[in-house]
Amino acid sequence: MFTRFIKDESGATAIEYGLIAALIAVAIIAGATSLGSQLNAKFDSIATTVETGTAPAAAGSGDGS
């Protein structure tokens, strides 16, 4: 009975799939957190523009020449 338990690899496979799923979840959470911070900054900029009525200077704007 003990040797059959040692040879059975189905538990190890399940653990590997669990670890892969956990790593993917961590990557998704990290990406969503970063994206959320960037979106928050953008919406804050938009809110400021709407409140003040002035658009921020565009990058590369000049006299047109």
For each residue, the residues with C-beta under 8 A, 3 or more apart:
1: 4 5
2: 5 6
3: 6 7
4: 1 7 8
5: 1 2 8
6: 2 3
7: 3 4
8: 4 5 11
9: 12 13
10: 13 14
11: 8 14 15
12: 9 15 16
13: 9 10 16 17
14: 10 11 17 18
15: 11 12 18 19
16: 12 13 19 20
17: 13 14 20 21
18: 14 15 21 22
19: 15 16 22 23
20: 16 17 23 24
21: 17 18 24 25
22: 18 19 25 26
23: 19 20 26 27
24: 20 21 27 28
25: 21 22 28 29
26: 22 23 29 30
27: 23 24 30 31
28: 24 25 31 32
29: 25 26 32 33
30: 26 27 33 34
31: 27 28 34 35
32: 28 29 35 36
33: 29 30 36 37
34: 30 31 37 38
35: 31 32 38 39
36: 32 33 39 40
37: 33 34 40 41
38: 34 35 41 42
39: 35 36 42 43
40: 36 37 43 44
41: 37 38 44 45
42: 38 39 45 46
43: 39 40 46 47
44: 40 41 47 48
45: 41 42 48 49 56
46: 42 43 49 50
47: 43 44 50 51
48: 44 45 51 52
49: 45 46 52 53 54 55 56
50: 46 47 53
51: 47 48
52: 48 49
53: 49 50
54: 49
55: 49 58
56: 45 49
57: 61
58: 55 61
59:
60:
61: 57 58
62: 65
63:
64:
65: 62
